[in-house]
Amino acid sequence: MTIHLSTGFEELDAVINGLNGGELVLIGGRPAMGKTTFALNIALNVAKGLKDKERSGVAFFSMEQSLSQLTGNFLSAITRIPSMKIIKGELTADEFQRISEASGDLEKMLIYIDDTPALSPAALRERCRKIKDDPEKGLRVVIIDYLQLLKSEKHSLMLQRLKKIATEFDVPVIVLSQLVRTIENRKNKRPRLSDIPACKDLSAVDKVLFLYRESYYLELNIPEQSENETDEEYRERFFEWNERLLSTENNYEIIIAKNPAGQCGTVNLRFNGKPT
């Protein structure tokens, strides 16, 4: 039976029809665009939507962050407390109480974290099989962070193998991906399909989503007064820049670049906290 799950973001679900069994979904973005933050929120939303009696959950394969780092980020996503405060233990009494409660909630959620580095698609498949066959666990979604850290193979071949995992276990597989650096040389830095590195063949991928944060680039380009600019002109330009920064803060553009069963376009979402 085909699985249909919500990402937890209604606007996004309305366009991509949620997450479906057998699908391979690629989420791409440059560093600091919030790929991991987005994936964490999807994992939490899916886990919250699953009933304990179903004994099926989310397998999260993190090849970049350790178990403790990822757990800290999960707790940050739940409590809205910055992850660095959690990791360093710099918490107020109120924050400590919130973290304690969130830890209990996270423990009850069916999220299985594997931080083994440089997994091959074959090893990843075997781990998925063990989770799915475990009567105390079960599998509904697989998330991989990220494609370029899987054990070296051609990216197009790795995508084919990940698609096979999705179809074999009839679950949606979400894989995060870095994008090429040449994006930074463009005036319009919003990603496109050709920005996925070494992946000319995307036939194995059902849906492609890109993350873009305008505020990130605004923060990198704080206006400076030019020699021929009056103080008033500079203040006006700085005010416009600051207004744009405030309006885009915590705003994520989810660019839907491939969606065969539906439309492409952009969905705007908001998250709190520092993106990872």
C-alpha positions in Angstrom: 0.0 0.0 0.0 1.4 3.4 -1.0 2.4 5.6 1.9 1.3 9.2 2.0 2.6 11.4 4.7 2.5 15.2 5.4 5.8 17.2 5.6 4.0 19.2 8.3 4.0 22.3 6.0 0.5 22.6 4.5 1.6 25.1 1.8 4.3 22.7 0.6 2.1 19.6 0.8 -0.5 21.3 -1.3 2.0 21.7 -4.2 4.0 18.4 -3.9 1.2 16.2 -2.5 3.2 15.4 0.6 5.6 12.5 0.9 4.8 9.2 -0.9 6.0 5.7 -0.7 8.6 4.9 -3.4 9.6 8.5 -4.0 13.1 9.9 -4.0 13.1 13.5 -3.0 16.3 15.6 -3.3 16.6 18.8 -1.2 19.5 21.0 -2.4 21.1 24.2 -1.1 24.3 26.0 -0.6 25.9 26.0 2.9 24.0 27.9 5.6 20.7 27.8 3.6 19.1 25.5 6.2 19.0 22.1 4.6 19.5 20.2 7.8 17.2 22.5 9.7 14.5 21.8 7.1 15.0 18.1 7.2 14.9 18.1 11.0 11.6 19.8 11.0 10.2 17.4 8.5 11.4 14.5 10.6 9.8 15.9 13.7 6.6 16.7 11.9 6.3 13.2 10.5 7.2 11.6 13.8 4.5 13.7 15.6 2.0 12.6 13.0 2.7 8.9 13.5 0.8 7.0 16.2 2.9 4.9 18.6 0.8 1.8 17.8 2.0 2.0 14.2 5.5 1.3 15.4 6.9 3.0 12.3 9.2 6.0 12.3 11.8 8.1 10.7 15.4 6.9 10.0 17.8 9.8 9.9 21.2 9.1 8.5 23.6 11.9 9.5 27.0 11.7 7.9 28.0 15.3 8.8 26.8 15.7 12.4 27.4 13.4 15.4 24.6 11.9 17.4 25.0 14.5 20.1 25.1 17.4 17.7 22.0 16.2 15.9 20.2 15.6 19.1 21.0 19.1 20.2 19.6 20.4 16.9 16.4 18.3 17.4 15.9 19.8 20.9 16.6 23.2 19.5 13.9 22.8 16.9 11.4 21.6 19.5 12.2 24.3 22.1 13.4 27.2 19.9 16.5 27.5 22.2 19.7 28.0 20.2 21.5 24.7 19.7 24.9 26.1 20.8 23.3 27.0 24.2 22.1 23.4 24.5 25.4 21.9 23.5 27.4 24.2 25.9 24.9 23.7 28.7 24.5 27.5 29.0 20.8 27.3 30.1 18.6 29.2 32.4 16.5 27.3 34.9 13.4 27.8 32.6 15.4 26.7 29.5 16.7 23.6 31.4 13.1 22.6 32.3 12.0 23.0 28.7 15.0 20.9 27.4 14.2 18.2 30.0 10.6 18.1 28.8 11.6 18.1 25.1 14.1 15.3 25.7 11.3 13.2 27.1 9.1 14.0 24.1 12.0 13.3 21.6 12.7 9.9 23.3 9.1 8.9 22.7 9.2 9.9 19.1 10.0 7.2 16.6 13.2 8.8 15.2 16.2 6.5 14.7 19.5 8.4 14.3 22.5 6.8 12.6 25.7 8.9 12.6 27.9 6.4 10.9 30.2 8.3 8.4 30.6 7.5 4.7 27.9 4.9 4.4 27.6 3.2 1.1 24.1 2.8 -0.4 24.3 -0.9 0.2 25.1 -0.4 3.9 22.4 2.1 4.2 19.9 -0.3 2.6 20.9 -3.0 5.2 20.3 -0.6 8.1 16.9 0.3 6.6 16.1 -3.4 6.4 17.0 -4.0 10.0 14.8 -1.0 11.2 11.9 -2.1 9.0 12.0 -5.7 10.2 12.4 -4.8 13.9 9.0 -5.4 15.5 9.7 -2.6 18.0 10.5 -0.1 15.2 9.4 -0.1 11.6 10.1 2.4 8.8 8.0 5.1 7.2 10.6 7.7 6.0 14.3 7.8 5.3 16.4 11.0 5.5 20.0 11.2 4.4 22.3 14.1 5.2 23.9 14.3 2.7 24.5 12.9 -0.8 28.1 14.0 -1.2 29.1 12.2 2.0 27.9 8.8 1.0 30.7 6.4 0.1 32.2 7.5 -3.2 30.3 6.4 -6.3 29.0 8.4 -9.2 26.3 10.6 -7.9 23.8 9.5 -10.6 24.5 5.9 -9.7 24.0 6.6 -6.0 20.7 8.3 -6.8 19.6 5.1 -8.6 20.5 3.0 -5.6 18.6 5.3 -3.3 15.6 5.2 -5.5 15.7 1.4 -5.3 15.6 1.7 -1.5 12.5 3.9 -1.7 10.7 1.4 -4.0 11.9 -1.7 -2.2 10.6 -0.5 1.2 7.8 1.6 -0.2 8.9 4.6 1.8 9.8 8.2 0.8 13.6 8.7 0.8 14.8 12.3 1.3 18.4 13.0 0.4 20.1 16.4 1.0 22.6 17.7 -1.4 25.2 20.4 -1.7 25.2 22.6 -4.8 28.0 24.0 -6.9 30.0 27.0 -5.8 29.5 28.9 -9.1 26.1 29.9 -7.8 27.9 32.6 -5.7 29.2 34.2 -8.9 25.7 34.8 -10.3 23.6 37.9 -9.6 20.5 35.7 -9.1 21.7 33.1 -6.6 18.5 31.1 -6.6 19.4 27.5 -7.4 18.4 25.6 -10.6 18.7 21.9 -11.6 22.0 22.4 -13.3 23.5 23.4 -9.9 23.4 19.9 -8.5 27.0 18.7 -8.7 27.9 15.8 -11.1 24.2 14.9 -11.5 23.4 15.3 -15.2 21.0 12.4 -14.9 18.2 13.1 -12.4 15.8 10.5 -13.8 15.9 8.5 -10.5 14.7 11.6 -8.6 11.0 12.2 -8.3 11.0 15.6 -6.7 13.7 18.3 -6.4 13.4 21.1 -3.8 15.9 23.9 -3.4 16.4 26.1 -0.3 17.2 29.8 -0.6 17.5 32.5 2.0 17.8 36.0 0.8 18.6 37.3 4.3 21.9 35.3 4.2 23.2 37.2 1.2 21.9 40.5 2.6 23.9 40.0 5.7 27.0 39.3 3.6 26.5 42.7 1.8 26.0 45.3 4.5 25.8 48.7 2.6 28.8 50.9 2.9 28.8 54.6 2.1 30.5 55.5 -1.2 32.6 58.5 -1.8 30.1 60.3 -4.0 27.1 59.5 -1.8 25.6 62.0 0.6 24.8 61.1 4.2 21.1 61.3 3.5 21.4 59.1 0.4 23.4 56.5 2.3 20.9 56.6 5.3 18.0 56.0 2.8 19.9 53.1 1.1 20.8 51.6 4.4 17.2 51.9 5.7 15.9 50.1 2.6 18.5 47.4 3.1 17.6 47.0 6.8 13.9 46.9 6.0 14.5 44.1 3.4 16.6 42.2 5.9 14.0 42.3 8.6 11.3 41.3 6.1 13.2 38.2 5.0 14.7 37.1 8.3 13.8 33.5 9.1 12.1 33.3 5.7 13.0 30.2 3.6 12.2 30.0 -0.1 11.4 26.4 -1.0 11.9 26.3 -4.8 10.2 23.3 -6.3 12.3 22.6 -9.4 11.0 19.1 -10.3 7.6 17.8 -9.5 6.2 15.6 -12.3 2.8 15.0 -10.7 2.2 18.7 -9.9 3.3 22.3 -10.5 6.7 23.9 -9.9 7.2 27.2 -8.2 8.1 28.7 -4.8 6.7 28.2 -1.3 7.7 30.6 1.5 8.2 29.1 4.9 9.4 30.5 8.2 11.7 28.9 10.8 13.1 30.2 14.0 16.7 29.7 15.0 20.1 29.6 13.2 19.8 27.4 10.1 22.1 24.4 9.6 
